[in-house]
Amino acid sequence: MSNSRLLWPTQKELRRRFDLMDRMMQKRGVDTIAARGVDGGLAFLQACAKCRYCLHEEACRRWLTIRAPRRSPDFCPNAAFFQTCLSAD
């Protein structure tokens, strides 16, 4: 039996990671409706996929406790996407 199961997040992990993505977007001030329209929606789908397989879930959770961060954390694979969404406003 292969260890490919380790690569696929469980439903519980998916829910936690998408919740973190929602919280990150809120904290950064990203309009979720506008974000879904970037690049015809493809950029948002790509961001969701990056979050789904992100290995920094615990660091993300800790970062979200920071009172007023000025920018997305360096470890976030969606930092550039969030900045693009903010620049489009």
N, CA, C and O atoms as a GROMACS GRO file, in nm:
protein
  356
    1MET      N    1   0.084  -0.119   0.000
    1MET     CA    2   0.000   0.000   0.000
    1MET      C    3   0.089   0.125   0.000
    1MET      O    4   0.186   0.133   0.075
    2SER      N    5   0.055   0.219  -0.083
    2SER     CA    6   0.137   0.340  -0.094
    2SER      C    7   0.102   0.438   0.017
    2SER      O    8   0.001   0.422   0.086
    3ASN      N    9   0.185   0.536   0.033
    3ASN     CA   10   0.160   0.640   0.134
    3ASN      C   11   0.093   0.762   0.072
    3ASN      O   12   0.100   0.871   0.128
    4SER      N   13   0.027   0.746  -0.043
    4SER     CA   14  -0.037   0.859  -0.111
    4SER      C   15  -0.146   0.921  -0.025
    4SER      O   16  -0.182   1.037  -0.045
    5ARG      N   17  -0.201   0.846   0.070
    5ARG     CA   18  -0.305   0.899   0.159
    5ARG      C   19  -0.253   1.021   0.236
    5ARG      O   20  -0.330   1.110   0.270
    6LEU      N   21  -0.123   1.023   0.262
    6LEU     CA   22  -0.064   1.135   0.334
    6LEU      C   23  -0.071   1.265   0.255
    6LEU      O   24  -0.066   1.373   0.313
    7LEU      N   25  -0.082   1.255   0.123
    7LEU     CA   26  -0.085   1.374   0.038
    7LEU      C   27  -0.224   1.437   0.029
    7LEU      O   28  -0.236   1.555  -0.004
    8TRP      N   29  -0.327   1.360   0.057
    8TRP     CA   30  -0.463   1.408   0.044
    8TRP      C   31  -0.518   1.450   0.179
    8TRP      O   32  -0.523   1.368   0.271
    9PRO      N   33  -0.560   1.576   0.193
    9PRO     CA   34  -0.615   1.620   0.321
    9PRO      C   35  -0.751   1.555   0.348
    9PRO      O   36  -0.827   1.526   0.255
   10THR      N   37  -0.779   1.534   0.474
   10THR     CA   38  -0.909   1.479   0.513
   10THR      C   39  -1.015   1.588   0.502
   10THR      O   40  -0.982   1.706   0.488
   11GLN      N   41  -1.140   1.550   0.510
   11GLN     CA   42  -1.249   1.650   0.506
   11GLN      C   43  -1.234   1.750   0.620
   11GLN      O   44  -1.256   1.870   0.601
   12LYS      N   45  -1.197   1.701   0.736
   12LYS     CA   46  -1.178   1.790   0.852
   12LYS      C   47  -1.066   1.890   0.826
   12LYS      O   48  -1.079   2.009   0.857
   13GLU      N   49  -0.955   1.842   0.768
   13GLU     CA   50  -0.844   1.930   0.735
   13GLU      C   51  -0.885   2.033   0.630
   13GLU      O   52  -0.848   2.150   0.639
   14LEU      N   53  -0.960   1.990   0.530
   14LEU     CA   54  -1.008   2.082   0.427
   14LEU      C   55  -1.092   2.194   0.487
   14LEU      O   56  -1.074   2.311   0.455
   15ARG      N   57  -1.185   2.156   0.574
   15ARG     CA   58  -1.270   2.258   0.637
   15ARG      C   59  -1.186   2.358   0.717
   15ARG      O   60  -1.209   2.478   0.710
   16ARG      N   61  -1.090   2.305   0.792
   16ARG     CA   62  -1.003   2.394   0.871
   16ARG      C   63  -0.923   2.488   0.781
   16ARG      O   64  -0.912   2.607   0.809
   17ARG      N   65  -0.868   2.434   0.673
   17ARG     CA   66  -0.785   2.516   0.585
   17ARG      C   67  -0.866   2.620   0.509
   17ARG      O   68  -0.820   2.733   0.492
   18PHE      N   69  -0.985   2.584   0.465
   18PHE     CA   70  -1.068   2.684   0.397
   18PHE      C   71  -1.118   2.789   0.495
   18PHE      O   72  -1.136   2.905   0.457
   19ASP      N   73  -1.141   2.750   0.620
   19ASP     CA   74  -1.176   2.849   0.722
   19ASP      C   75  -1.060   2.945   0.743
   19ASP      O   76  -1.080   3.066   0.756
   20LEU      N   77  -0.938   2.892   0.746
   20LEU     CA   78  -0.820   2.978   0.759
   20LEU      C   79  -0.808   3.073   0.640
   20LEU      O   80  -0.772   3.189   0.657
   21MET      N   81  -0.838   3.023   0.520
   21MET     CA   82  -0.831   3.109   0.401
   21MET      C   83  -0.933   3.222   0.413
   21MET      O   84  -0.902   3.337   0.383
   22ASP      N   85  -1.054   3.190   0.455
   22ASP     CA   86  -1.157   3.293   0.474
   22ASP      C   87  -1.112   3.396   0.577
   22ASP      O   88  -1.127   3.516   0.556
   23ARG      N   89  -1.058   3.348   0.688
   23ARG     CA   90  -1.012   3.439   0.793
   23ARG      C   91  -0.895   3.525   0.745
   23ARG      O   92  -0.888   3.643   0.778
   24MET      N   93  -0.804   3.466   0.668
   24MET     CA   94  -0.690   3.540   0.615
   24MET      C   95  -0.738   3.650   0.520
   24MET      O   96  -0.688   3.763   0.524
   25MET      N   97  -0.834   3.617   0.435
   25MET     CA   98  -0.887   3.717   0.342
   25MET      C   99  -0.955   3.830   0.419
   25MET      O  100  -0.939   3.947   0.383
   26GLN      N  101  -1.030   3.798   0.522
   26GLN     CA  102  -1.095   3.901   0.603
   26GLN      C  103  -0.991   3.989   0.671
   26GLN      O  104  -1.002   4.112   0.668
   27LYS      N  105  -0.891   3.926   0.731
   27LYS     CA  106  -0.789   4.001   0.803
   27LYS      C  107  -0.710   4.093   0.710
   27LYS      O  108  -0.672   4.203   0.748
   28ARG      N  109  -0.687   4.048   0.587
   28ARG     CA  110  -0.614   4.130   0.490
   28ARG      C  111  -0.705   4.233   0.424
   28ARG      O  112  -0.656   4.323   0.356
   29GLY      N  113  -0.838   4.222   0.442
   29GLY     CA  114  -0.930   4.317   0.383
   29GLY      C  115  -0.964   4.286   0.239
   29GLY      O  116  -1.002   4.376   0.163
   30VAL      N  117  -0.951   4.160   0.200
   30VAL     CA  118  -0.980   4.118   0.063
   30VAL      C  119  -1.130   4.094   0.048
   30VAL      O  120  -1.189   4.019   0.126
   31ASP      N  121  -1.189   4.156  -0.051
   31ASP     CA  122  -1.331   4.136  -0.081
   31ASP      C  123  -1.345   4.001  -0.150
   31ASP      O  124  -1.294   3.982  -0.261
   32THR      N  125  -1.413   3.908  -0.086
   32THR     CA  126  -1.421   3.772  -0.141
   32THR      C  127  -1.494   3.767  -0.274
   32THR      O  128  -1.460   3.686  -0.360
   33ILE      N  129  -1.593   3.851  -0.293
   33ILE     CA  130  -1.665   3.852  -0.421
   33ILE      C  131  -1.574   3.902  -0.532
   33ILE      O  132  -1.572   3.846  -0.641
   34ALA      N  133  -1.500   4.008  -0.504
   34ALA     CA  134  -1.406   4.060  -0.603
   34ALA      C  135  -1.295   3.958  -0.630
   34ALA      O  136  -1.251   3.943  -0.744
   35ALA      N  137  -1.250   3.889  -0.526
   35ALA     CA  138  -1.143   3.790  -0.542
   35ALA      C  139  -1.187   3.676  -0.633
   35ALA      O  140  -1.106   3.622  -0.708
   36ARG      N  141  -1.313   3.641  -0.626
   36ARG     CA  142  -1.364   3.532  -0.711
   36ARG      C  143  -1.369   3.573  -0.859
   36ARG      O  144  -1.380   3.487  -0.946
   37GLY      N  145  -1.361   3.702  -0.886
   37GLY     CA  146  -1.366   3.748  -1.024
   37GLY      C  147  -1.230   3.772  -1.088
   37GLY      O  148  -1.222   3.797  -1.209
   38VAL      N  149  -1.124   3.764  -1.010
   38VAL     CA  150  -0.990   3.786  -1.064
   38VAL      C  151  -0.956   3.676  -1.165
   38VAL      O  152  -0.969   3.557  -1.136
   39ASP      N  153  -0.914   3.718  -1.281
   39ASP     CA  154  -0.875   3.625  -1.388
   39ASP      C  155  -0.989   3.528  -1.422
   39ASP      O  156  -0.966   3.409  -1.446
   40GLY      N  157  -1.110   3.580  -1.424
   40GLY     CA  158  -1.226   3.498  -1.459
   40GLY      C  159  -1.257   3.389  -1.358
   40GLY      O  160  -1.325   3.292  -1.391
   41GLY      N  161  -1.208   3.404  -1.236
   41GLY     CA  162  -1.232   3.305  -1.131
   41GLY      C  163  -1.122   3.202  -1.119
   41GLY      O  164  -1.116   3.129  -1.019
   42LEU      N  165  -1.034   3.194  -1.218
   42LEU     CA  166  -0.928   3.094  -1.215
   42LEU      C  167  -0.827   3.120  -1.103
   42LEU      O  168  -0.777   3.026  -1.042
   43ALA      N  169  -0.798   3.246  -1.076
   43ALA     CA  170  -0.701   3.280  -0.972
   43ALA      C  171  -0.753   3.237  -0.835
   43ALA      O  172  -0.677   3.191  -0.750
   44PHE      N  173  -0.884   3.253  -0.813
   44PHE     CA  174  -0.942   3.211  -0.685
   44PHE      C  175  -0.937   3.060  -0.670
   44PHE      O  176  -0.904   3.009  -0.562
   45LEU      N  177  -0.967   2.987  -0.776
   45LEU     CA  178  -0.960   2.841  -0.770
   45LEU      C  179  -0.817   2.795  -0.743
   45LEU      O  180  -0.795   2.700  -0.667
   46GLN      N  181  -0.721   2.862  -0.804
   46GLN     CA  182  -0.582   2.828  -0.781
   46GLN      C  183  -0.543   2.859  -0.635
   46GLN      O  184  -0.470   2.782  -0.573
   47ALA      N  185  -0.592   2.970  -0.582
   47ALA     CA  186  -0.565   3.005  -0.442
   47ALA      C  187  -0.624   2.900  -0.348
   47ALA      O  188  -0.560   2.863  -0.249
   48CYS      N  189  -0.743   2.854  -0.378
   48CYS     CA  190  -0.806   2.749  -0.296
   48CYS      C  191  -0.722   2.622  -0.298
   48CYS      O  192  -0.704   2.557  -0.194
   49ALA      N  193  -0.671   2.585  -0.415
   49ALA     CA  194  -0.588   2.466  -0.427
   49ALA      C  195  -0.458   2.482  -0.348
   49ALA      O  196  -0.414   2.388  -0.282
   50LYS      N  197  -0.399   2.600  -0.353
   50LYS     CA  198  -0.276   2.624  -0.277
   50LYS      C  199  -0.303   2.610  -0.128
   50LYS      O  200  -0.222   2.553  -0.055
   51CYS      N  201  -0.415   2.662  -0.084
   51CYS     CA  202  -0.451   2.654   0.057
   51CYS      C  203  -0.480   2.509   0.096
   51CYS      O  204  -0.442   2.464   0.204
   52ARG      N  205  -0.546   2.437   0.009
   52ARG     CA  206  -0.582   2.297   0.036
   52ARG      C  207  -0.459   2.213   0.068
   52ARG      O  208  -0.465   2.125   0.155
   53TYR      N  209  -0.349   2.238   0.000
   53TYR     CA  210  -0.229   2.156   0.019
   53TYR      C  211  -0.118   2.228   0.096
   53TYR      O  212  -0.004   2.182   0.099
   54CYS      N  213  -0.150   2.340   0.157
   54CYS     CA  214  -0.051   2.418   0.231
   54CYS      C  215   0.000   2.340   0.352
   54CYS      O  216  -0.076   2.272   0.421
   55LEU      N  217   0.128   2.350   0.376
   55LEU     CA  218   0.190   2.281   0.488
   55LEU      C  219   0.210   2.372   0.609
   55LEU      O  220   0.275   2.334   0.706
   56HIS      N  221   0.152   2.492   0.604
   56HIS     CA  222   0.175   2.591   0.710
   56HIS      C  223   0.048   2.621   0.790
   56HIS      O  224   0.027   2.734   0.834
   57GLU      N  225  -0.036   2.522   0.807
   57GLU     CA  226  -0.165   2.544   0.875
   57GLU      C  227  -0.148   2.602   1.015
   57GLU      O  228  -0.216   2.697   1.052
   58GLU      N  229  -0.059   2.546   1.093
   58GLU     CA  230  -0.040   2.594   1.231
   58GLU      C  231   0.018   2.735   1.233
   58GLU      O  232  -0.024   2.818   1.314
   59ALA      N  233   0.115   2.762   1.146
   59ALA     CA  234   0.174   2.896   1.139
   59ALA      C  235   0.068   2.998   1.096
   59ALA      O  236   0.066   3.110   1.145
   60CYS      N  237  -0.019   2.958   1.006
   60CYS     CA  238  -0.128   3.046   0.961
   60CYS      C  239  -0.221   3.078   1.077
   60CYS      O  240  -0.259   3.193   1.098
   61ARG      N  241  -0.258   2.976   1.152
   61ARG     CA  242  -0.347   2.996   1.267
   61ARG      C  243  -0.285   3.093   1.367
   61ARG      O  244  -0.353   3.182   1.419
   62ARG      N  245  -0.154   3.077   1.393
   62ARG     CA  246  -0.085   3.169   1.486
   62ARG      C  247  -0.080   3.310   1.428
   62ARG      O  248  -0.102   3.407   1.500
   63TRP      N  249  -0.051   3.322   1.298
   63TRP     CA  250  -0.041   3.453   1.236
   63TRP      C  251  -0.174   3.528   1.246
   63TRP      O  252  -0.175   3.650   1.264
   64LEU      N  253  -0.283   3.457   1.235
   64LEU     CA  254  -0.415   3.520   1.241
   64LEU      C  255  -0.446   3.579   1.378
   64LEU      O  256  -0.540   3.657   1.391
   65THR      N  257  -0.368   3.545   1.480
   65THR     CA  258  -0.389   3.603   1.613
   65THR      C  259  -0.319   3.738   1.628
   65THR      O  260  -0.341   3.808   1.727
   66ILE      N  261  -0.235   3.775   1.532
   66ILE     CA  262  -0.166   3.905   1.537
   66ILE      C  263  -0.270   4.015   1.525
   66ILE      O  264  -0.362   4.006   1.443
   67ARG      N  265  -0.256   4.117   1.604
   67ARG     CA  266  -0.358   4.222   1.611
   67ARG      C  267  -0.384   4.292   1.479
   67ARG      O  268  -0.497   4.291   1.430
   68ALA      N  269  -0.284   4.352   1.420
   68ALA     CA  270  -0.305   4.429   1.296
   68ALA      C  271  -0.185   4.414   1.203
   68ALA      O  272  -0.103   4.505   1.194
   69PRO      N  273  -0.173   4.302   1.134
   69PRO     CA  274  -0.059   4.284   1.044
   69PRO      C  275  -0.068   4.378   0.923
   69PRO      O  276  -0.178   4.413   0.879
   70ARG      N  277   0.046   4.418   0.873
   70ARG     CA  278   0.049   4.511   0.759
   70ARG      C  279   0.045   4.440   0.625
   70ARG      O  280   0.001   4.497   0.525
   71ARG      N  281   0.090   4.315   0.621
   71ARG     CA  282   0.092   4.241   0.496
   71ARG      C  283   0.076   4.092   0.525
   71ARG      O  284   0.084   4.048   0.640
   72SER      N  285   0.055   4.017   0.419
   72SER     CA  286   0.041   3.872   0.434
   72SER      C  287   0.174   3.813   0.478
   72SER      O  288   0.280   3.867   0.446
   73PRO      N  289   0.169   3.703   0.550
   73PRO     CA  290   0.295   3.642   0.596
   73PRO      C  291   0.375   3.583   0.480
   73PRO      O  292   0.319   3.544   0.377
   74ASP      N  293   0.505   3.579   0.498
   74ASP     CA  294   0.594   3.528   0.393
   74ASP      C  295   0.568   3.381   0.361
   74ASP      O  296   0.590   3.339   0.247
   75PHE      N  297   0.522   3.303   0.457
   75PHE     CA  298   0.500   3.161   0.433
   75PHE      C  299   0.374   3.132   0.352
   75PHE      O  300   0.356   3.020   0.305
   76CYS      N  301   0.287   3.230   0.335
   76CYS     CA  302   0.157   3.209   0.270
   76CYS      C  303   0.173   3.197   0.118
   76CYS      O  304   0.224   3.288   0.053
   77PRO      N  305   0.129   3.084   0.061
   77PRO     CA  306   0.141   3.068  -0.083
   77PRO      C  307   0.044   3.157  -0.161
   77PRO      O  308   0.055   3.170  -0.283
   78ASN      N  309  -0.051   3.220  -0.091
   78ASN     CA  310  -0.147   3.308  -0.157
   78ASN      C  311  -0.120   3.457  -0.132
   78ASN      O  312  -0.204   3.541  -0.163
   79ALA      N  313  -0.006   3.490  -0.076
   79ALA     CA  314   0.026   3.629  -0.044
   79ALA      C  315   0.016   3.719  -0.168
   79ALA      O  316  -0.042   3.828  -0.161
   80ALA      N  317   0.070   3.675  -0.280
   80ALA     CA  318   0.066   3.756  -0.402
   80ALA      C  319  -0.078   3.772  -0.453
   80ALA      O  320  -0.116   3.879  -0.500
   81PHE      N  321  -0.156   3.665  -0.443
   81PHE     CA  322  -0.296   3.672  -0.486
   81PHE      C  323  -0.374   3.772  -0.400
   81PHE      O  324  -0.450   3.854  -0.453
   82PHE      N  325  -0.354   3.767  -0.269
   82PHE     CA  326  -0.423   3.862  -0.181
   82PHE      C  327  -0.381   4.005  -0.212
   82PHE      O  328  -0.465   4.095  -0.211
   83GLN      N  329  -0.253   4.027  -0.241
   83GLN     CA  330  -0.205   4.161  -0.276
   83GLN      C  331  -0.267   4.208  -0.408
   83GLN      O  332  -0.303   4.325  -0.421
   84THR      N  333  -0.280   4.117  -0.504
   84THR     CA  334  -0.341   4.150  -0.631
   84THR      C  335  -0.487   4.194  -0.610
   84THR      O  336  -0.533   4.290  -0.670
   85CYS      N  337  -0.557   4.122  -0.523
   85CYS     CA  338  -0.696   4.156  -0.495
   85CYS      C  339  -0.706   4.294  -0.430
   85CYS      O  340  -0.797   4.371  -0.461
   86LEU      N  341  -0.614   4.324  -0.341
   86LEU     CA  342  -0.615   4.455  -0.273
   86LEU      C  343  -0.579   4.567  -0.370
   86LEU      O  344  -0.634   4.677  -0.362
   87SER      N  345  -0.487   4.540  -0.462
   87SER     CA  346  -0.445   4.640  -0.560
   87SER      C  347  -0.554   4.672  -0.662
   87SER      O  348  -0.558   4.780  -0.719
   88ALA      N  349  -0.642   4.574  -0.684
   88ALA     CA  350  -0.748   4.590  -0.783
   88ALA      C  351  -0.860   4.682  -0.732
   88ALA      O  352  -0.942   4.729  -0.811
   89ASP      N  353  -0.863   4.706  -0.602
   89ASP     CA  354  -0.970   4.791  -0.546
   89ASP      C  355  -0.963   4.934  -0.591
   89ASP      O  356  -1.046   5.016  -0.552
   0.00000   0.00000   0.00000
